[in-house]
Amino acid sequence: MALPVSVLLIGDLLQAIGTGLLTPIGMNITLAVSPREELDMVMGIMAAMTILGPVREQRSGQRAATQLTDAHEGKLPAV
């Protein structure tokens, strides 16, 4: 149950565009809202979300695809 490479490339492209837009907007909002004393911690959290978010979603997608494939083959009940 694999998707064609063209669909995967389009998904990766959309994800890259979203991340590219999210980073500067998120940093500007963080700079505008956060107190000066906590700015370094909040900026670190924002950067971690930007970097680790796409990785987590790819893993979630892989896990969901595996569960759906197993449910389709009768190995597991559908969730």
C-alpha positions in Angstrom: 0.0 0.0 0.0 2.7 2.5 -1.0 1.9 5.9 -2.5 3.5 6.9 -5.8 6.7 8.9 -5.6 5.1 12.0 -7.1 2.5 12.1 -4.3 5.3 11.8 -1.7 7.3 14.5 -3.3 4.4 16.9 -3.4 3.7 16.2 0.3 7.4 16.9 1.1 7.3 20.1 -0.9 4.2 21.3 0.9 5.7 20.4 4.3 8.9 22.3 3.4 6.9 25.4 2.3 4.9 25.3 5.6 8.1 25.0 7.7 9.7 27.8 5.8 6.8 30.1 6.5 6.3 28.9 10.1 9.9 29.7 11.2 10.1 33.5 10.7 6.4 34.0 11.7 6.8 32.0 14.9 10.0 33.7 15.8 8.5 37.2 15.3 5.5 36.3 17.4 7.8 34.8 20.1 9.9 38.0 20.1 6.8 40.2 20.4 5.0 38.2 23.2 7.7 36.7 25.4 9.2 38.5 28.4 12.8 39.5 27.9 14.0 37.3 30.8 12.5 34.1 29.3 13.3 34.9 25.7 16.2 32.4 25.3 14.1 29.5 26.7 11.1 30.3 24.6 13.2 30.7 21.4 14.7 27.3 22.0 11.3 25.7 22.4 10.1 27.4 19.2 13.2 26.1 17.3 12.7 22.6 18.7 9.1 22.5 17.6 10.1 23.7 14.1 12.8 21.1 13.8 11.2 18.1 15.6 7.6 18.6 14.4 8.0 17.3 10.9 10.0 14.3 12.1 7.3 13.4 14.6 4.6 13.7 11.9 6.4 11.4 9.5 6.7 8.8 12.2 3.0 9.1 13.1 2.1 8.7 9.4 4.2 5.6 9.1 2.6 4.2 12.2 -0.9 4.9 10.9 -0.1 3.4 7.5 1.2 0.2 9.2 -1.9 -0.1 11.4 -4.2 0.4 8.4 -2.3 -2.1 6.4 -2.4 -4.7 9.2 -6.1 -4.0 9.8 -6.8 -4.5 6.1 -4.9 -7.8 6.1 -6.9 -9.0 9.1 -4.0 -8.9 11.6 -5.4 -6.2 13.9 -8.9 -4.7 14.4 -9.3 -1.2 12.8 -9.0 1.6 15.2 
